Amino acid sequence: MPKKARSYLGRLAGATDQLLKGEAIEQFAAICYRKVGDNLVEILLITSRDSGRWIIPKGWPIAKLAPHQVAEREAWEEAGVKGKARKRPFGFYTYIKTLANGERVPSVVQVHLLQADKIDEKFPEEKQRNSRWLPPLEAAALVHEPELKSLLGKVERAVVRPPKA
């Protein structure tokens, strides 16, 4: 296992007590995707404002908005992407969030798939982030969180050949 993965998993393991006691914070995120041709998909990654690492748009709960609506808002604010997020979560991942006061707490992120219908050039955080559209496996290779890597690897199958309801 690569050294980065071990150190990431080690940090997450250190938060096990907090996770089991329900002391994790909750966030909502969007995996923004667009279809390329009939059976290919690209996923949008953005950089975090602090460390510049590759992530997906995510944010805090917002009063009176459902989780998938929060994901839609974050996609627009952080990446200029407009589209409808699926109501049903695509999955979850955990990571260690560093708060403004320096405290590090585990965060459980509920992830929603969002098909990009439009991409605005002007959006609230345009000068604070970079973005890249990538095939799912390339996107997965750039993110640090193992559970998010797994989710990104499953996107193409979920949107090109969606399961029958």
ChimeraX commands (.cxc) that place a marker at each C-alpha (Angstrom):
marker #1 position 0.00,0.00,0.00 radius 0.5
marker #1 position 1.41,3.44,-0.90 radius 0.5
marker #1 position 2.74,5.56,1.95 radius 0.5
marker #1 position 0.12,8.30,1.33 radius 0.5
marker #1 position -2.75,5.81,1.65 radius 0.5
marker #1 position -1.31,4.38,4.88 radius 0.5
marker #1 position -0.91,7.80,6.45 radius 0.5
marker #1 position -4.42,8.84,5.37 radius 0.5
marker #1 position -5.95,5.65,6.74 radius 0.5
marker #1 position -3.90,6.07,9.92 radius 0.5
marker #1 position -5.32,9.55,10.48 radius 0.5
marker #1 position -8.84,8.29,9.83 radius 0.5
marker #1 position -8.31,5.34,12.19 radius 0.5
marker #1 position -7.37,7.84,14.89 radius 0.5
marker #1 position -10.88,9.30,14.61 radius 0.5
marker #1 position -12.66,5.97,15.10 radius 0.5
marker #1 position -13.84,6.83,18.62 radius 0.5
marker #1 position -15.38,10.10,17.44 radius 0.5
marker #1 position -17.09,8.34,14.52 radius 0.5
marker #1 position -18.52,5.60,16.75 radius 0.5
marker #1 position -19.80,8.15,19.28 radius 0.5
marker #1 position -21.63,10.05,16.52 radius 0.5
marker #1 position -19.33,13.05,16.87 radius 0.5
marker #1 position -18.62,13.36,13.16 radius 0.5
marker #1 position -19.76,16.40,11.22 radius 0.5
marker #1 position -21.99,15.94,8.18 radius 0.5
marker #1 position -21.46,17.40,4.72 radius 0.5
marker #1 position -23.12,16.98,1.32 radius 0.5
marker #1 position -21.33,16.69,-2.00 radius 0.5
marker #1 position -21.84,16.34,-5.73 radius 0.5
marker #1 position -20.03,14.14,-8.16 radius 0.5
marker #1 position -20.56,16.28,-11.25 radius 0.5
marker #1 position -20.40,14.30,-14.48 radius 0.5
marker #1 position -21.01,14.77,-18.18 radius 0.5
marker #1 position -21.49,12.16,-20.87 radius 0.5
marker #1 position -18.97,12.06,-23.69 radius 0.5
marker #1 position -20.41,10.12,-26.60 radius 0.5
marker #1 position -22.67,7.17,-25.91 radius 0.5
marker #1 position -20.77,5.31,-23.22 radius 0.5
marker #1 position -18.04,7.50,-21.79 radius 0.5
marker #1 position -18.22,9.85,-18.83 radius 0.5
marker #1 position -16.06,12.63,-17.46 radius 0.5
marker #1 position -16.03,13.72,-13.82 radius 0.5
marker #1 position -15.28,17.19,-12.54 radius 0.5
marker #1 position -12.66,17.65,-9.86 radius 0.5
marker #1 position -11.91,20.99,-8.23 radius 0.5
marker #1 position -9.10,22.09,-5.97 radius 0.5
marker #1 position -9.66,22.81,-2.30 radius 0.5
marker #1 position -9.11,26.43,-1.30 radius 0.5
marker #1 position -6.61,25.66,1.45 radius 0.5
marker #1 position -4.36,22.82,0.32 radius 0.5
marker #1 position -5.02,22.75,-3.43 radius 0.5
marker #1 position -5.72,19.01,-3.35 radius 0.5
marker #1 position -8.28,17.56,-5.77 radius 0.5
marker #1 position -11.79,17.16,-4.35 radius 0.5
marker #1 position -15.46,17.26,-5.37 radius 0.5
marker #1 position -17.80,20.16,-4.54 radius 0.5
marker #1 position -19.14,19.78,-1.00 radius 0.5
marker #1 position -20.49,21.83,1.84 radius 0.5
marker #1 position -22.39,22.11,5.08 radius 0.5
marker #1 position -26.10,21.44,5.57 radius 0.5
marker #1 position -28.30,24.42,4.68 radius 0.5
marker #1 position -31.58,25.03,6.52 radius 0.5
marker #1 position -34.66,24.21,4.44 radius 0.5
marker #1 position -32.62,22.49,1.69 radius 0.5
marker #1 position -32.59,18.73,1.15 radius 0.5
marker #1 position -29.14,17.09,0.88 radius 0.5
marker #1 position -29.31,16.78,-2.92 radius 0.5
marker #1 position -30.22,20.49,-3.15 radius 0.5
marker #1 position -27.19,21.39,-1.04 radius 0.5
marker #1 position -25.07,19.33,-3.46 radius 0.5
marker #1 position -26.54,21.30,-6.39 radius 0.5
marker #1 position -25.78,24.62,-4.70 radius 0.5
marker #1 position -22.21,23.61,-3.85 radius 0.5
marker #1 position -21.60,22.46,-7.44 radius 0.5
marker #1 position -22.61,25.89,-8.70 radius 0.5
marker #1 position -20.84,27.96,-6.02 radius 0.5
marker #1 position -17.55,26.01,-6.20 radius 0.5
marker #1 position -17.45,24.97,-9.86 radius 0.5
marker #1 position -20.08,26.87,-11.85 radius 0.5
marker #1 position -21.94,23.64,-12.64 radius 0.5
marker #1 position -25.71,23.67,-12.96 radius 0.5
marker #1 position -27.77,20.51,-13.12 radius 0.5
marker #1 position -30.09,18.24,-11.19 radius 0.5
marker #1 position -28.63,16.04,-8.49 radius 0.5
marker #1 position -30.19,12.68,-7.85 radius 0.5
marker #1 position -32.20,12.61,-4.63 radius 0.5
marker #1 position -30.93,9.19,-3.60 radius 0.5
marker #1 position -27.34,9.27,-2.28 radius 0.5
marker #1 position -24.77,7.61,-4.53 radius 0.5
marker #1 position -22.68,6.81,-1.49 radius 0.5
marker #1 position -20.72,8.18,1.45 radius 0.5
marker #1 position -17.09,8.81,2.32 radius 0.5
marker #1 position -15.26,9.94,5.42 radius 0.5
marker #1 position -12.31,12.25,5.84 radius 0.5
marker #1 position -10.65,14.41,8.48 radius 0.5
marker #1 position -11.82,18.03,8.20 radius 0.5
marker #1 position -9.65,20.80,9.59 radius 0.5
marker #1 position -11.91,23.55,10.90 radius 0.5
marker #1 position -11.09,27.27,10.83 radius 0.5
marker #1 position -9.97,27.09,14.48 radius 0.5
marker #1 position -7.48,24.29,13.63 radius 0.5
marker #1 position -9.54,21.51,15.22 radius 0.5
marker #1 position -9.55,18.28,13.20 radius 0.5
marker #1 position -12.82,16.35,13.18 radius 0.5
marker #1 position -14.10,13.41,11.17 radius 0.5
marker #1 position -16.63,14.29,8.48 radius 0.5
marker #1 position -19.11,11.92,6.86 radius 0.5
marker #1 position -19.95,13.15,3.37 radius 0.5
marker #1 position -23.19,12.14,1.64 radius 0.5
marker #1 position -22.52,12.12,-2.12 radius 0.5
marker #1 position -25.07,12.74,-4.89 radius 0.5
marker #1 position -24.60,12.27,-8.63 radius 0.5
marker #1 position -25.22,15.45,-10.60 radius 0.5
marker #1 position -25.38,15.55,-14.39 radius 0.5
marker #1 position -23.88,18.82,-15.60 radius 0.5
marker #1 position -26.42,20.57,-17.82 radius 0.5
marker #1 position -24.63,23.92,-17.96 radius 0.5
marker #1 position -21.28,25.28,-16.84 radius 0.5
marker #1 position -21.13,28.98,-15.99 radius 0.5
marker #1 position -17.87,30.86,-16.45 radius 0.5
marker #1 position -18.79,33.24,-13.63 radius 0.5
marker #1 position -19.56,31.75,-10.20 radius 0.5
marker #1 position -18.82,32.69,-6.58 radius 0.5
marker #1 position -15.54,30.78,-6.09 radius 0.5
marker #1 position -14.12,30.97,-9.63 radius 0.5
marker #1 position -10.94,32.78,-8.55 radius 0.5
marker #1 position -10.32,30.44,-5.61 radius 0.5
marker #1 position -10.30,27.07,-7.36 radius 0.5
marker #1 position -9.07,25.19,-10.40 radius 0.5
marker #1 position -11.09,22.49,-12.10 radius 0.5
marker #1 position -10.54,19.56,-14.49 radius 0.5
marker #1 position -12.86,17.16,-16.31 radius 0.5
marker #1 position -11.39,13.66,-16.24 radius 0.5
marker #1 position -12.30,10.06,-16.96 radius 0.5
marker #1 position -13.44,8.37,-13.71 radius 0.5
marker #1 position -10.31,6.31,-13.11 radius 0.5
marker #1 position -8.03,9.31,-13.67 radius 0.5
marker #1 position -10.17,11.34,-11.27 radius 0.5
marker #1 position -10.02,8.53,-8.71 radius 0.5
marker #1 position -6.22,8.50,-8.92 radius 0.5
marker #1 position -6.05,12.20,-7.98 radius 0.5
marker #1 position -8.20,12.21,-4.83 radius 0.5
marker #1 position -6.80,11.12,-1.46 radius 0.5
marker #1 position -9.86,9.61,0.25 radius 0.5
marker #1 position -10.08,5.83,-0.40 radius 0.5
marker #1 position -13.89,5.71,-0.21 radius 0.5
marker #1 position -14.19,8.61,-2.66 radius 0.5
marker #1 position -11.77,6.85,-5.02 radius 0.5
marker #1 position -14.13,3.86,-4.97 radius 0.5
marker #1 position -17.21,6.00,-5.64 radius 0.5
marker #1 position -15.54,7.75,-8.59 radius 0.5
marker #1 position -14.63,4.37,-10.06 radius 0.5
marker #1 position -18.32,3.37,-10.06 radius 0.5
marker #1 position -19.76,6.48,-11.73 radius 0.5
marker #1 position -19.49,5.35,-15.34 radius 0.5
marker #1 position -21.35,2.11,-14.68 radius 0.5
marker #1 position -24.06,3.99,-12.74 radius 0.5
marker #1 position -24.77,6.62,-15.40 radius 0.5
marker #1 position -24.06,4.86,-18.69 radius 0.5
marker #1 position -25.87,1.65,-17.85 radius 0.5
marker #1 position -28.05,2.61,-14.89 radius 0.5
marker #1 position -29.57,-0.26,-12.91 radius 0.5
marker #1 position -33.15,-1.12,-13.73 radius 0.5
marker #1 position -35.59,0.16,-11.10 radius 0.5
marker link #1:1,2 radius 0.2
marker link #1:2,3 radius 0.2
marker link #1:3,4 radius 0.2
marker link #1:4,5 radius 0.2
marker link #1:5,6 radius 0.2
marker link #1:6,7 radius 0.2
marker link #1:7,8 radius 0.2
marker link #1:8,9 radius 0.2
marker link #1:9,10 radius 0.2
marker link #1:10,11 radius 0.2
marker link #1:11,12 radius 0.2
marker link #1:12,13 radius 0.2
marker link #1:13,14 radius 0.2
marker link #1:14,15 radius 0.2
marker link #1:15,16 radius 0.2
marker link #1:16,17 radius 0.2
marker link #1:17,18 radius 0.2
marker link #1:18,19 radius 0.2
marker link #1:19,20 radius 0.2
marker link #1:20,21 radius 0.2
marker link #1:21,22 radius 0.2
marker link #1:22,23 radius 0.2
marker link #1:23,24 radius 0.2
marker link #1:24,25 radius 0.2
marker link #1:25,26 radius 0.2
marker link #1:26,27 radius 0.2
marker link #1:27,28 radius 0.2
marker link #1:28,29 radius 0.2
marker link #1:29,30 radius 0.2
marker link #1:30,31 radius 0.2
marker link #1:31,32 radius 0.2
marker link #1:32,33 radius 0.2
marker link #1:33,34 radius 0.2
marker link #1:34,35 radius 0.2
marker link #1:35,36 radius 0.2
marker link #1:36,37 radius 0.2
marker link #1:37,38 radius 0.2
marker link #1:38,39 radius 0.2
marker link #1:39,40 radius 0.2
marker link #1:40,41 radius 0.2
marker link #1:41,42 radius 0.2
marker link #1:42,43 radius 0.2
marker link #1:43,44 radius 0.2
marker link #1:44,45 radius 0.2
marker link #1:45,46 radius 0.2
marker link #1:46,47 radius 0.2
marker link #1:47,48 radius 0.2
marker link #1:48,49 radius 0.2
marker link #1:49,50 radius 0.2
marker link #1:50,51 radius 0.2
marker link #1:51,52 radius 0.2
marker link #1:52,53 radius 0.2
marker link #1:53,54 radius 0.2
marker link #1:54,55 radius 0.2
marker link #1:55,56 radius 0.2
marker link #1:56,57 radius 0.2
marker link #1:57,58 radius 0.2
marker link #1:58,59 radius 0.2
marker link #1:59,60 radius 0.2
marker link #1:60,61 radius 0.2
marker link #1:61,62 radius 0.2
marker link #1:62,63 radius 0.2
marker link #1:63,64 radius 0.2
marker link #1:64,65 radius 0.2
marker link #1:65,66 radius 0.2
marker link #1:66,67 radius 0.2
marker link #1:67,68 radius 0.2
marker link #1:68,69 radius 0.2
marker link #1:69,70 radius 0.2
marker link #1:70,71 radius 0.2
marker link #1:71,72 radius 0.2
marker link #1:72,73 radius 0.2
marker link #1:73,74 radius 0.2
marker link #1:74,75 radius 0.2
marker link #1:75,76 radius 0.2
marker link #1:76,77 radius 0.2
marker link #1:77,78 radius 0.2
marker link #1:78,79 radius 0.2
marker link #1:79,80 radius 0.2
marker link #1:80,81 radius 0.2
marker link #1:81,82 radius 0.2
marker link #1:82,83 radius 0.2
marker link #1:83,84 radius 0.2
marker link #1:84,85 radius 0.2
marker link #1:85,86 radius 0.2
marker link #1:86,87 radius 0.2
marker link #1:87,88 radius 0.2
marker link #1:88,89 radius 0.2
marker link #1:89,90 radius 0.2
marker link #1:90,91 radius 0.2
marker link #1:91,92 radius 0.2
marker link #1:92,93 radius 0.2
marker link #1:93,94 radius 0.2
marker link #1:94,95 radius 0.2
marker link #1:95,96 radius 0.2
marker link #1:96,97 radius 0.2
marker link #1:97,98 radius 0.2
marker link #1:98,99 radius 0.2
marker link #1:99,100 radius 0.2
marker link #1:100,101 radius 0.2
marker link #1:101,102 radius 0.2
marker link #1:102,103 radius 0.2
marker link #1:103,104 radius 0.2
marker link #1:104,105 radius 0.2
marker link #1:105,106 radius 0.2
marker link #1:106,107 radius 0.2
marker link #1:107,108 radius 0.2
marker link #1:108,109 radius 0.2
marker link #1:109,110 radius 0.2
marker link #1:110,111 radius 0.2
marker link #1:111,112 radius 0.2
marker link #1:112,113 radius 0.2
marker link #1:113,114 radius 0.2
marker link #1:114,115 radius 0.2
marker link #1:115,116 radius 0.2
marker link #1:116,117 radius 0.2
marker link #1:117,118 radius 0.2
marker link #1:118,119 radius 0.2
marker link #1:119,120 radius 0.2
marker link #1:120,121 radius 0.2
marker link #1:121,122 radius 0.2
marker link #1:122,123 radius 0.2
marker link #1:123,124 radius 0.2
marker link #1:124,125 radius 0.2
marker link #1:125,126 radius 0.2
marker link #1:126,127 radius 0.2
marker link #1:127,128 radius 0.2
marker link #1:128,129 radius 0.2
marker link #1:129,130 radius 0.2
marker link #1:130,131 radius 0.2
marker link #1:131,132 radius 0.2
marker link #1:132,133 radius 0.2
marker link #1:133,134 radius 0.2
marker link #1:134,135 radius 0.2
marker link #1:135,136 radius 0.2
marker link #1:136,137 radius 0.2
marker link #1:137,138 radius 0.2
marker link #1:138,139 radius 0.2
marker link #1:139,140 radius 0.2
marker link #1:140,141 radius 0.2
marker link #1:141,142 radius 0.2
marker link #1:142,143 radius 0.2
marker link #1:143,144 radius 0.2
marker link #1:144,145 radius 0.2
marker link #1:145,146 radius 0.2
marker link #1:146,147 radius 0.2
marker link #1:147,148 radius 0.2
marker link #1:148,149 radius 0.2
marker link #1:149,150 radius 0.2
marker link #1:150,151 radius 0.2
marker link #1:151,152 radius 0.2
marker link #1:152,153 radius 0.2
marker link #1:153,154 radius 0.2
marker link #1:154,155 radius 0.2
marker link #1:155,156 radius 0.2
marker link #1:156,157 radius 0.2
marker link #1:157,158 radius 0.2
marker link #1:158,159 radius 0.2
marker link #1:159,160 radius 0.2
marker link #1:160,161 radius 0.2
marker link #1:161,162 radius 0.2
marker link #1:162,163 radius 0.2
marker link #1:163,164 radius 0.2
marker link #1:164,165 radius 0.2
view
